[in-house]
Amino acid sequence: MIYVDGDACPVKAEVARVATRHRHPATIVANGGLRPSENPLVETVFVSDDPDAADKWIAARCGLGDVVVTADIPLAARCIEAGAAVLKPDGEELTARNVGQALATRDLMTDLRAADPFRQGGGKGFSKADRSRFLDRLEHLLRRAARQ
């Protein structure tokens, strides 16, 4: 199964395309505001407005052989612990080896922003190279999951 943290995810269409090519089911989880896919392999699940509802839903269901697409680092850590592969929308794979560093960096940046109210943004935009890297890594992860 492919689980997508769907709120503000820029690669939902790419997930649907790859899922269809591999005949692999995908579930997009969101608080709302999305049009459900007509693709029979792509299910859209709407959860409550609680900011962590989608994360909790995905973390409770993912496991070995699943791929989770999320930019949420704490969710990624929970999914990796459950045995799932995790892919960020920019194509970076998070693993047990690098998720701790990602969590530490996230926490540091949160502290820096809290200490300096004028320090906002600074993130890079989502590029064509990010989209291409995501597609390549998703293909790789699905092939790896099929072998397991």
mmCIF file of the C-alpha atoms, coordinates in Angstrom:
data_MODEL
# 
_entry.id   MODEL 
# 
loop_
_atom_site.group_PDB 
_atom_site.id 
_atom_site.type_symbol 
_atom_site.label_atom_id 
_atom_site.label_alt_id 
_atom_site.label_comp_id 
_atom_site.label_asym_id 
_atom_site.label_entity_id 
_atom_site.label_seq_id 
_atom_site.pdbx_PDB_ins_code 
_atom_site.Cartn_x 
_atom_site.Cartn_y 
_atom_site.Cartn_z 
_atom_site.occupancy 
_atom_site.B_iso_or_equiv 
_atom_site.pdbx_formal_charge 
_atom_site.auth_seq_id 
_atom_site.auth_comp_id 
_atom_site.auth_asym_id 
_atom_site.auth_atom_id 
_atom_site.pdbx_PDB_model_num 
ATOM 1   C CA . MET A 1 1   ? 0.000   0.000  0.000   1.00 0.00 ? 1   MET A CA 1 
ATOM 2   C CA . ILE A 1 2   ? 1.102   3.559  -0.650  1.00 0.00 ? 2   ILE A CA 1 
ATOM 3   C CA . TYR A 1 3   ? -0.079  6.022  1.988   1.00 0.00 ? 3   TYR A CA 1 
ATOM 4   C CA . VAL A 1 4   ? 0.053   9.727  1.164   1.00 0.00 ? 4   VAL A CA 1 
ATOM 5   C CA . ASP A 1 5   ? -0.128  12.494 3.753   1.00 0.00 ? 5   ASP A CA 1 
ATOM 6   C CA . GLY A 1 6   ? -2.338  14.415 1.357   1.00 0.00 ? 6   GLY A CA 1 
ATOM 7   C CA . ASP A 1 7   ? -2.682  17.890 2.830   1.00 0.00 ? 7   ASP A CA 1 
ATOM 8   C CA . ALA A 1 8   ? -0.416  20.187 0.784   1.00 0.00 ? 8   ALA A CA 1 
ATOM 9   C CA . CYS A 1 9   ? 1.318   17.243 -0.919  1.00 0.00 ? 9   CYS A CA 1 
ATOM 10  C CA . PRO A 1 10  ? 2.581   18.346 -4.362  1.00 0.00 ? 10  PRO A CA 1 
ATOM 11  C CA . VAL A 1 11  ? 2.963   14.821 -5.798  1.00 0.00 ? 11  VAL A CA 1 
ATOM 12  C CA . LYS A 1 12  ? -0.513  13.276 -5.451  1.00 0.00 ? 12  LYS A CA 1 
ATOM 13  C CA . ALA A 1 13  ? -0.941  12.997 -9.242  1.00 0.00 ? 13  ALA A CA 1 
ATOM 14  C CA . GLU A 1 14  ? 2.459   11.325 -9.568  1.00 0.00 ? 14  GLU A CA 1 
ATOM 15  C CA . VAL A 1 15  ? 1.551   8.794  -6.876  1.00 0.00 ? 15  VAL A CA 1 
ATOM 16  C CA . ALA A 1 16  ? -1.668  7.946  -8.737  1.00 0.00 ? 16  ALA A CA 1 
ATOM 17  C CA . ARG A 1 17  ? 0.207   7.527  -12.015 1.00 0.00 ? 17  ARG A CA 1 
ATOM 18  C CA . VAL A 1 18  ? 2.862   5.225  -10.536 1.00 0.00 ? 18  VAL A CA 1 
ATOM 19  C CA . ALA A 1 19  ? 0.280   3.269  -8.516  1.00 0.00 ? 19  ALA A CA 1 
ATOM 20  C CA . THR A 1 20  ? -1.705  2.651  -11.689 1.00 0.00 ? 20  THR A CA 1 
ATOM 21  C CA . ARG A 1 21  ? 1.368   1.537  -13.638 1.00 0.00 ? 21  ARG A CA 1 
ATOM 22  C CA . HIS A 1 22  ? 2.270   -0.962 -10.897 1.00 0.00 ? 22  HIS A CA 1 
ATOM 23  C CA . ARG A 1 23  ? -1.343  -1.897 -10.128 1.00 0.00 ? 23  ARG A CA 1 
ATOM 24  C CA . HIS A 1 24  ? -0.535  -0.977 -6.537  1.00 0.00 ? 24  HIS A CA 1 
ATOM 25  C CA . PRO A 1 25  ? -3.233  0.509  -4.274  1.00 0.00 ? 25  PRO A CA 1 
ATOM 26  C CA . ALA A 1 26  ? -2.735  3.972  -2.809  1.00 0.00 ? 26  ALA A CA 1 
ATOM 27  C CA . THR A 1 27  ? -4.563  5.876  -0.094  1.00 0.00 ? 27  THR A CA 1 
ATOM 28  C CA . ILE A 1 28  ? -4.479  9.659  0.129   1.00 0.00 ? 28  ILE A CA 1 
ATOM 29  C CA . VAL A 1 29  ? -5.339  10.846 3.639   1.00 0.00 ? 29  VAL A CA 1 
ATOM 30  C CA . ALA A 1 30  ? -6.414  14.449 4.200   1.00 0.00 ? 30  ALA A CA 1 
ATOM 31  C CA . ASN A 1 31  ? -8.477  16.714 6.426   1.00 0.00 ? 31  ASN A CA 1 
ATOM 32  C CA . GLY A 1 32  ? -10.531 17.783 3.414   1.00 0.00 ? 32  GLY A CA 1 
ATOM 33  C CA . GLY A 1 33  ? -10.398 20.087 0.457   1.00 0.00 ? 33  GLY A CA 1 
ATOM 34  C CA . LEU A 1 34  ? -9.413  17.370 -2.022  1.00 0.00 ? 34  LEU A CA 1 
ATOM 35  C CA . ARG A 1 35  ? -11.443 15.980 -4.862  1.00 0.00 ? 35  ARG A CA 1 
ATOM 36  C CA . PRO A 1 36  ? -11.543 12.176 -4.559  1.00 0.00 ? 36  PRO A CA 1 
ATOM 37  C CA . SER A 1 37  ? -9.740  10.348 -7.337  1.00 0.00 ? 37  SER A CA 1 
ATOM 38  C CA . GLU A 1 38  ? -11.752 8.491  -9.948  1.00 0.00 ? 38  GLU A CA 1 
ATOM 39  C CA . ASN A 1 39  ? -8.916  5.976  -10.180 1.00 0.00 ? 39  ASN A CA 1 
ATOM 40  C CA . PRO A 1 40  ? -10.104 2.699  -8.600  1.00 0.00 ? 40  PRO A CA 1 
ATOM 41  C CA . LEU A 1 41  ? -6.612  2.077  -7.201  1.00 0.00 ? 41  LEU A CA 1 
ATOM 42  C CA . VAL A 1 42  ? -6.521  5.419  -5.369  1.00 0.00 ? 42  VAL A CA 1 
ATOM 43  C CA . GLU A 1 43  ? -8.695  5.795  -2.298  1.00 0.00 ? 43  GLU A CA 1 
ATOM 44  C CA . THR A 1 44  ? -9.179  9.168  -0.629  1.00 0.00 ? 44  THR A CA 1 
ATOM 45  C CA . VAL A 1 45  ? -9.775  9.103  3.123   1.00 0.00 ? 45  VAL A CA 1 
ATOM 46  C CA . PHE A 1 46  ? -11.010 12.214 4.894   1.00 0.00 ? 46  PHE A CA 1 
ATOM 47  C CA . VAL A 1 47  ? -10.218 12.502 8.588   1.00 0.00 ? 47  VAL A CA 1 
ATOM 48  C CA . SER A 1 48  ? -11.255 15.046 11.214  1.00 0.00 ? 48  SER A CA 1 
ATOM 49  C CA . ASP A 1 49  ? -9.918  18.614 11.307  1.00 0.00 ? 49  ASP A CA 1 
ATOM 50  C CA . ASP A 1 50  ? -7.490  17.713 14.108  1.00 0.00 ? 50  ASP A CA 1 
ATOM 51  C CA . PRO A 1 51  ? -4.058  18.766 12.743  1.00 0.00 ? 51  PRO A CA 1 
ATOM 52  C CA . ASP A 1 52  ? -2.602  15.332 13.568  1.00 0.00 ? 52  ASP A CA 1 
ATOM 53  C CA . ALA A 1 53  ? -5.563  13.214 12.442  1.00 0.00 ? 53  ALA A CA 1 
ATOM 54  C CA . ALA A 1 54  ? -4.067  12.239 9.076   1.00 0.00 ? 54  ALA A CA 1 
ATOM 55  C CA . ASP A 1 55  ? -0.731  11.422 10.724  1.00 0.00 ? 55  ASP A CA 1 
ATOM 56  C CA . LYS A 1 56  ? -2.405  9.236  13.344  1.00 0.00 ? 56  LYS A CA 1 
ATOM 57  C CA . TRP A 1 57  ? -4.485  7.448  10.695  1.00 0.00 ? 57  TRP A CA 1 
ATOM 58  C CA . ILE A 1 58  ? -1.443  6.644  8.545   1.00 0.00 ? 58  ILE A CA 1 
ATOM 59  C CA . ALA A 1 59  ? 0.809   5.665  11.473  1.00 0.00 ? 59  ALA A CA 1 
ATOM 60  C CA . ALA A 1 60  ? -1.838  3.262  12.801  1.00 0.00 ? 60  ALA A CA 1 
ATOM 61  C CA . ARG A 1 61  ? -2.054  1.399  9.484   1.00 0.00 ? 61  ARG A CA 1 
ATOM 62  C CA . CYS A 1 62  ? 1.347   1.413  7.792   1.00 0.00 ? 62  CYS A CA 1 
ATOM 63  C CA . GLY A 1 63  ? 3.833   -1.390 8.141   1.00 0.00 ? 63  GLY A CA 1 
ATOM 64  C CA . LEU A 1 64  ? 6.366   -3.605 6.411   1.00 0.00 ? 64  LEU A CA 1 
ATOM 65  C CA . GLY A 1 65  ? 6.123   -3.393 2.622   1.00 0.00 ? 65  GLY A CA 1 
ATOM 66  C CA . ASP A 1 66  ? 4.202   -0.097 2.643   1.00 0.00 ? 66  ASP A CA 1 
ATOM 67  C CA . VAL A 1 67  ? 5.452   3.206  1.265   1.00 0.00 ? 67  VAL A CA 1 
ATOM 68  C CA . VAL A 1 68  ? 4.495   6.433  3.036   1.00 0.00 ? 68  VAL A CA 1 
ATOM 69  C CA . VAL A 1 69  ? 4.775   9.781  1.244   1.00 0.00 ? 69  VAL A CA 1 
ATOM 70  C CA . THR A 1 70  ? 5.093   12.661 3.696   1.00 0.00 ? 70  THR A CA 1 
ATOM 71  C CA . ALA A 1 71  ? 7.104   15.774 4.476   1.00 0.00 ? 71  ALA A CA 1 
ATOM 72  C CA . ASP A 1 72  ? 6.156   15.429 8.158   1.00 0.00 ? 72  ASP A CA 1 
ATOM 73  C CA . ILE A 1 73  ? 9.312   14.243 9.931   1.00 0.00 ? 73  ILE A CA 1 
ATOM 74  C CA . PRO A 1 74  ? 7.670   13.019 13.185  1.00 0.00 ? 74  PRO A CA 1 
ATOM 75  C CA . LEU A 1 75  ? 5.184   10.986 11.102  1.00 0.00 ? 75  LEU A CA 1 
ATOM 76  C CA . ALA A 1 76  ? 8.073   9.634  9.041   1.00 0.00 ? 76  ALA A CA 1 
ATOM 77  C CA . ALA A 1 77  ? 9.841   8.471  12.215  1.00 0.00 ? 77  ALA A CA 1 
ATOM 78  C CA . ARG A 1 78  ? 6.718   6.625  13.395  1.00 0.00 ? 78  ARG A CA 1 
ATOM 79  C CA . CYS A 1 79  ? 6.242   4.961  10.003  1.00 0.00 ? 79  CYS A CA 1 
ATOM 80  C CA . ILE A 1 80  ? 9.887   3.873  9.784   1.00 0.00 ? 80  ILE A CA 1 
ATOM 81  C CA . GLU A 1 81  ? 9.554   2.360  13.264  1.00 0.00 ? 81  GLU A CA 1 
ATOM 82  C CA . ALA A 1 82  ? 6.524   0.420  11.981  1.00 0.00 ? 82  ALA A CA 1 
ATOM 83  C CA . GLY A 1 83  ? 8.601   -0.972 9.094   1.00 0.00 ? 83  GLY A CA 1 
ATOM 84  C CA . ALA A 1 84  ? 7.355   1.215  6.234   1.00 0.00 ? 84  ALA A CA 1 
ATOM 85  C CA . ALA A 1 85  ? 9.554   2.932  3.664   1.00 0.00 ? 85  ALA A CA 1 
ATOM 86  C CA . VAL A 1 86  ? 9.204   6.732  3.763   1.00 0.00 ? 86  VAL A CA 1 
ATOM 87  C CA . LEU A 1 87  ? 9.625   9.126  0.872   1.00 0.00 ? 87  LEU A CA 1 
ATOM 88  C CA . LYS A 1 88  ? 9.462   12.898 1.053   1.00 0.00 ? 88  LYS A CA 1 
ATOM 89  C CA . PRO A 1 89  ? 7.789   14.717 -1.879  1.00 0.00 ? 89  PRO A CA 1 
ATOM 90  C CA . ASP A 1 90  ? 11.194  16.003 -3.002  1.00 0.00 ? 90  ASP A CA 1 
ATOM 91  C CA . GLY A 1 91  ? 12.396  12.416 -3.484  1.00 0.00 ? 91  GLY A CA 1 
ATOM 92  C CA . GLU A 1 92  ? 14.498  12.111 -0.326  1.00 0.00 ? 92  GLU A CA 1 
ATOM 93  C CA . GLU A 1 93  ? 14.077  8.714  1.305   1.00 0.00 ? 93  GLU A CA 1 
ATOM 94  C CA . LEU A 1 94  ? 14.001  8.787  5.082   1.00 0.00 ? 94  LEU A CA 1 
ATOM 95  C CA . THR A 1 95  ? 15.388  5.705  6.801   1.00 0.00 ? 95  THR A CA 1 
ATOM 96  C CA . ALA A 1 96  ? 16.288  4.566  10.286  1.00 0.00 ? 96  ALA A CA 1 
ATOM 97  C CA . ARG A 1 97  ? 19.790  5.920  9.572   1.00 0.00 ? 97  ARG A CA 1 
ATOM 98  C CA . ASN A 1 98  ? 18.818  9.494  8.696   1.00 0.00 ? 98  ASN A CA 1 
ATOM 99  C CA . VAL A 1 99  ? 15.456  10.210 10.341  1.00 0.00 ? 99  VAL A CA 1 
ATOM 100 C CA . GLY A 1 100 ? 17.075  11.087 13.681  1.00 0.00 ? 100 GLY A CA 1 
ATOM 101 C CA . GLN A 1 101 ? 19.165  13.785 11.996  1.00 0.00 ? 101 GLN A CA 1 
ATOM 102 C CA . ALA A 1 102 ? 16.062  15.064 10.164  1.00 0.00 ? 102 ALA A CA 1 
ATOM 103 C CA . LEU A 1 103 ? 14.167  15.276 13.476  1.00 0.00 ? 103 LEU A CA 1 
ATOM 104 C CA . ALA A 1 104 ? 17.047  17.127 15.133  1.00 0.00 ? 104 ALA A CA 1 
ATOM 105 C CA . THR A 1 105 ? 17.292  19.609 12.240  1.00 0.00 ? 105 THR A CA 1 
ATOM 106 C CA . ARG A 1 106 ? 13.538  20.163 12.328  1.00 0.00 ? 106 ARG A CA 1 
ATOM 107 C CA . ASP A 1 107 ? 13.640  20.851 16.068  1.00 0.00 ? 107 ASP A CA 1 
ATOM 108 C CA . LEU A 1 108 ? 16.610  23.209 15.693  1.00 0.00 ? 108 LEU A CA 1 
ATOM 109 C CA . MET A 1 109 ? 14.874  25.195 12.957  1.00 0.00 ? 109 MET A CA 1 
ATOM 110 C CA . THR A 1 110 ? 11.709  25.397 15.077  1.00 0.00 ? 110 THR A CA 1 
ATOM 111 C CA . ASP A 1 111 ? 13.766  26.796 17.969  1.00 0.00 ? 111 ASP A CA 1 
ATOM 112 C CA . LEU A 1 112 ? 15.536  29.296 15.700  1.00 0.00 ? 112 LEU A CA 1 
ATOM 113 C CA . ARG A 1 113 ? 12.237  30.549 14.281  1.00 0.00 ? 113 ARG A CA 1 
ATOM 114 C CA . ALA A 1 114 ? 10.795  30.881 17.803  1.00 0.00 ? 114 ALA A CA 1 
ATOM 115 C CA . ALA A 1 115 ? 13.850  32.864 18.968  1.00 0.00 ? 115 ALA A CA 1 
ATOM 116 C CA . ASP A 1 116 ? 13.747  35.256 16.002  1.00 0.00 ? 116 ASP A CA 1 
ATOM 117 C CA . PRO A 1 117 ? 10.223  36.212 14.879  1.00 0.00 ? 117 PRO A CA 1 
ATOM 118 C CA . PHE A 1 118 ? 11.684  37.849 11.749  1.00 0.00 ? 118 PHE A CA 1 
ATOM 119 C CA . ARG A 1 119 ? 13.253  34.564 10.620  1.00 0.00 ? 119 ARG A CA 1 
ATOM 120 C CA . GLN A 1 120 ? 10.518  33.058 8.495   1.00 0.00 ? 120 GLN A CA 1 
ATOM 121 C CA . GLY A 1 121 ? 10.460  30.980 5.353   1.00 0.00 ? 121 GLY A CA 1 
ATOM 122 C CA . GLY A 1 122 ? 13.826  30.375 3.801   1.00 0.00 ? 122 GLY A CA 1 
ATOM 123 C CA . GLY A 1 123 ? 12.843  27.004 2.377   1.00 0.00 ? 123 GLY A CA 1 
ATOM 124 C CA . LYS A 1 124 ? 13.541  26.206 -1.221  1.00 0.00 ? 124 LYS A CA 1 
ATOM 125 C CA . GLY A 1 125 ? 10.732  25.901 -3.724  1.00 0.00 ? 125 GLY A CA 1 
ATOM 126 C CA . PHE A 1 126 ? 9.531   22.619 -5.195  1.00 0.00 ? 126 PHE A CA 1 
ATOM 127 C CA . SER A 1 127 ? 11.283  22.057 -8.538  1.00 0.00 ? 127 SER A CA 1 
ATOM 128 C CA . LYS A 1 128 ? 11.003  19.837 -11.606 1.00 0.00 ? 128 LYS A CA 1 
ATOM 129 C CA . ALA A 1 129 ? 14.143  18.069 -10.387 1.00 0.00 ? 129 ALA A CA 1 
ATOM 130 C CA . ASP A 1 130 ? 12.389  17.308 -7.073  1.00 0.00 ? 130 ASP A CA 1 
ATOM 131 C CA . ARG A 1 131 ? 9.414   15.849 -8.931  1.00 0.00 ? 131 ARG A CA 1 
ATOM 132 C CA . SER A 1 132 ? 11.679  13.743 -11.145 1.00 0.00 ? 132 SER A CA 1 
ATOM 133 C CA . ARG A 1 133 ? 13.690  12.490 -8.153  1.00 0.00 ? 133 ARG A CA 1 
ATOM 134 C CA . PHE A 1 134 ? 10.428  11.611 -6.373  1.00 0.00 ? 134 PHE A CA 1 
ATOM 135 C CA . LEU A 1 135 ? 9.166   9.568  -9.325  1.00 0.00 ? 135 LEU A CA 1 
ATOM 136 C CA . ASP A 1 136 ? 12.463  7.694  -9.614  1.00 0.00 ? 136 ASP A CA 1 
ATOM 137 C CA . ARG A 1 137 ? 12.598  6.859  -5.895  1.00 0.00 ? 137 ARG A CA 1 
ATOM 138 C CA . LEU A 1 138 ? 8.923   5.828  -5.750  1.00 0.00 ? 138 LEU A CA 1 
ATOM 139 C CA . GLU A 1 139 ? 9.491   3.420  -8.658  1.00 0.00 ? 139 GLU A CA 1 
ATOM 140 C CA . HIS A 1 140 ? 12.508  1.990  -6.830  1.00 0.00 ? 140 HIS A CA 1 
ATOM 141 C CA . LEU A 1 141 ? 10.634  1.583  -3.524  1.00 0.00 ? 141 LEU A CA 1 
ATOM 142 C CA . LEU A 1 142 ? 7.671   -0.148 -5.171  1.00 0.00 ? 142 LEU A CA 1 
ATOM 143 C CA . ARG A 1 143 ? 9.962   -2.578 -6.962  1.00 0.00 ? 143 ARG A CA 1 
ATOM 144 C CA . ARG A 1 144 ? 11.759  -3.276 -3.679  1.00 0.00 ? 144 ARG A CA 1 
ATOM 145 C CA . ALA A 1 145 ? 8.420   -3.800 -1.862  1.00 0.00 ? 145 ALA A CA 1 
ATOM 146 C CA . ALA A 1 146 ? 7.294   -6.251 -4.549  1.00 0.00 ? 146 ALA A CA 1 
ATOM 147 C CA . ARG A 1 147 ? 10.417  -8.368 -3.938  1.00 0.00 ? 147 ARG A CA 1 
ATOM 148 C CA . GLN A 1 148 ? 9.759   -8.566 -0.173  1.00 0.00 ? 148 GLN A CA 1 
# 
